[in-house]
Each structure stands twice: as C-alpha cells, then as structure tokens.
Amino acid sequence: MSEPTGAARRRGPFKVGDQVQLTDPKGRHYTFTLEEGKNFHTHKGSFPHDELIGAPEGSVVRTTGNVAYLALRPLLPDYVLSMPRGAAVVYPKDAGQILAFADIFPGARVVEAGVGSGSLSSFLLRAIGDQGMLHSYERRADFAEIAQQNVERYFGGPHPAWQLTVGDLQDNLSDADVDRVILDMLAPWECLEAVSKALVPGGILCCYVATTTQLARTVESIREIGCFNEPTAWETMIRNWHIEGLAVRPDHRMIGHTGFLLTARRLADGVEPPMRRRRPAKGAYGEDYAGPNADGGSAR
C-alpha cells in the first residue's frame, strides 16, 4: 500500500529537497530547501547544507560564528505563513476552525472558491486525503499560479485529489453531490444559488468573510434562499502566554481579528427551514426591511 501524498516528506532523516526550519537562540525562524553543496548564510555565520542531509530531524547545527540552530521540518502552519503570497492567506487559526466546524473528513468531496495563495487548499487536501476531491475556483490566474506552486511545493508534486479552475464559481460550478463548500471571497451571497444545487442534503456551507457588513449580508442571504438551516457565525482570537519560572503572564501581543466564519447546513429538497423562535430588536432591520419574518411573526 503506497503512502498518502506528501507523507514521506514528513518523516525520516533530512533529504535533498526537504524544507528545513531553523530556530535561533532568540526563537526566530529561517526556512530554506536542502541542496547538495550549498551553504546557509546568516549574519551569524554559515554552515553547509550537507551537514543536515541524512541527519535526523531535531538536530542542532552550528554556524562558523558558533551560533546553534535547531533544525526541524516546518509544520503546515509554519509553511503557510512563510510561503510566497499573491493574496492574503487564511491563517492557521481559521483553517483549523474550518476543518473542525465544516467537518472536513477523509474522502470528502469539497468545493472551494477563493484560492488566494493556497493556504486553505493545503489544509483541505491533507484532511481529505488522496481518495477525496477538492475542486478549487480562483478568479485571478496569477493567484491560481502562485497557489499551485505553493501546494505542489508542500506535497512534493501535484496532489491527486486537487483540481484547480480559473474562473468564477457561479459561472463554472459543474460539481454535483458535494459534501462541503468553502467560500473565501468578497461576495459569497452571489454563489448561494449555485452552491445550494451542488451540496448534498446535510452538506455544510462554510463562509470566511472579513467585515461585519459582509457577514450580515451573507447571513441574511442564506436565510432568504430558504434551503439552509439557521447559520452560525463566530470569530477566534489567539493569545500566547509567557512562562519563565514564576513569571507567568499573557503575551502583550495576540492574533486578533482576521475574519468571521459562518456555517449552515443544506436541507433536504422541498423542506422549509423551521421558523426562527426569537424576535429581533425593534428596528434592527430598518424600516424598509422586507425579508423573512419582516412582521416579527417569528416570536412564540
């Protein structure tokens, strides 16, 4: 039985072509690709790549300036933050939430719109495995090219489960019986009709948007289309902690707002979503609102 795509690059001694992440005594990271006969240079001296080729992961190398560096393979969160970018990447904290709350499983059939630099595509491909299917749509050819290079660099070549299409999702979506749809784009509400036709009953729609206005319009559009359950929206923040002896305190910096996530599940055909059982605050939708439950009749 052959190994899953990319697995061989994640274990064993360092090999030519492997990516290496060095950590200096101050915790700073440096990433490079191993090549025979090359040297790695820093302002603290240099050392030959050959010193790491064949060495076990977790080795320590010293430069000509006698500075020690810890050598490890970069984790996927490290890789996506350091890879070349065409567009902003989906941060690991959000990618992890998408994998968990969109319930991405091995063998899943997933459609993604808004590839950007390939960050989320890499996370999704690793989660669905070789037997899954990820069809990614990207409007800009230059972004798609960068994303393809980044994904193939991480996996060591083309991934058998990945198809990349340059164009708008709503104009090109031909996939059917899709388990999950991930929309990372400016106007996800424009794709809801196409997405609703592609998703299987019980399938999950997950949207990643940057602003509150995008979030509000996406949620209202999901409610109006009438074939999804009530969407759930949230954001996440990460704060590291400094631990040094008895000095235990939160760091002064944190990864704050990057975007909002929301999920909704596709209902069976012909089923109307249950009526919402909470009344919005008076005037919450404005005097000219004419959407679902405009008369406030949802409260019971």
Phi, psi and omega in degrees: 000125183285153179288150175301151181305128177088348185295321182296337179278357184255000183214167178086179179298158177298139179234161174302132181096347178288148171273140180236137175248118177265141175240124181272174183301341179264006178085008179279146185252145175224126183243136178208169180253132183290130177223138179297138175079356180270162175241147173261126185247137170225174177287357177253020180110191184219169172207154181282142175303325183302338179292334180262334181297121183091352179276151178288151175298141184094012177282162176243131177242154179240139178278174177296343176268010178063035175258130183272137177233133175275130183250121177222160170286139178293139172288163179303318175301324176292317184299313185292335179279342182250354185285160177301143184239139167258316176235169178300144181270157169283120184293150181307325181296325178279323177298319179296321177294321179296315180300322183281307189274342169270000173055054179284120187238160178302131180087001182294149173260112189236138172247135181233134176237128184097074186285327181061241181257005175094008181298301183295326179302319180295316178297316182295316181297321180292330181282321183279335179077182184292336183270356178273192177214124173238117175250112184255136179244133179221127184291325186261126182295325181292322176294318181299321180295316179296317180298316180298317179297317181294316181295315182291329176293322181291316184273354180083017180150183179300142177266130185295342183265002190251133170233131183241123180242132176269117181151172179285138180299314186294340179264341188239354185295117179238357182288146177230162180055047181273137181278323185218144174231128179244120181247115176240085189203170184290322186228072181298336180297338179289342185257359189296322181296314179295319181295319182297330179282332184274328185286141173284156174304131185089350178295159186248131169260129178233125180244141178238113182230159188265329190240162179293327179293319175298317181300312182298316182292323179296315180298314181296324179292323177297319178296320184288326183292333167080008180241017176235157173283179182297122182291154176243133183233147180195172171222162179232151177224147180237131175231118177283165179238141176268124180231110180217096183064236179273355179274092180241111185207160175289148175297156180285340180245153178213163173271104185269229185289126171243327180179170176257145174245144172215147178230151174209151183249140181289131177274164175294152180301136177083359181264134175268140179295144177303145181294138178294141187250027175227144182265127177293159178301145181303127179082005183297331183256359181086158185293334185263010181291132181228026182276197181303140176058035182297336180271005179076016186284004183278344183284138180218000000 
